[in-house]
Amino acid sequence: MTRPKTDGLLTRNGVGPSCVSLPGGSWPTITDFLVERFPAIALDVWLDRMANGLVQDEFGEAVTPQRPYRGHMRVYYYRALDDEPRIPFEEQVLYQDEHLVVADKPHFLPVTPSGHYLQETLLVRLKNRLNIDTLTPIHRIDRETAGLVLFSTRVEDRNAYQGLFRQHTIHKHYEAIAPWRADLALPLTRKSRIVEDEPFFRQREVPGEPNSETRIDVMEVMGDVARYALSPITGKKHQLRVHMNALGLPIMNDRMYPPVDVTPDDDFAQPLQLLAKSIAFVDPVTGESRRFESRLALQGLTH
């Protein structure tokens, strides 16, 4: 049996190849399928990628413009963005060993490539900076959120580290700046059912069996705002933002909660006041007790 061979396309400027599966069908060429499958990518872009050897099948064979279509096969290619915005903030590497990399992510920087961001992502920046092609995030935080993100350096360790989050055996603590409500009894635990909202990138609470849980306490009060300690037990998308908003405590500078008709553009002068401050766990690979703390601080509360 012939084994797929994708070694020819590893990383390029820190970016690994994307993959598309070719279904059964009657397209004349693979190029015809790609143009139909990705209408936002012009034919000239595909031809340029092919000319530079940046489109291959799963066996390492080049995809040329006139190559006949064959279904039930995978094709690998590199994404490219012509006008990618520069995120004017820098990440910091807080810790690195043979198993882990721990980084402080600035506000506005995505963890992984998606949408309008490719080079301007924490993963690609770190791959280029550290020259580790196998670097993989163990978990994610929102693009607007700052703070700790952990990466696995070895393929064989990924599942063990990601299991910490699946099994809820990792302790994460966040800080947030939000309105102060003297009538709210703290600490408290918020449990609710969170589902996808409209548009798709928002989330909302609905009646039903809870699938999210956050412990909330107050750390400091100054006037009509306070600094809160948030400890998520689960990891639903936008969980902390949704829970705080549901309590009448929308996080300062949140552009999506409470919902608005049109999401405002980024304002680098007003970052979301949410920080992934610390993380602790027993390392499943080495057995060591690990604890990391962000060196960043929120700016919404001053003395």
Summary of the structure (lengths in Angstrom):
residues: 303
radius of gyration: 22.1
end to end distance: 68.3
largest distance: 70.2
contacts: 850
relative contact order: 0.13
helix: 15%
strand: 31%
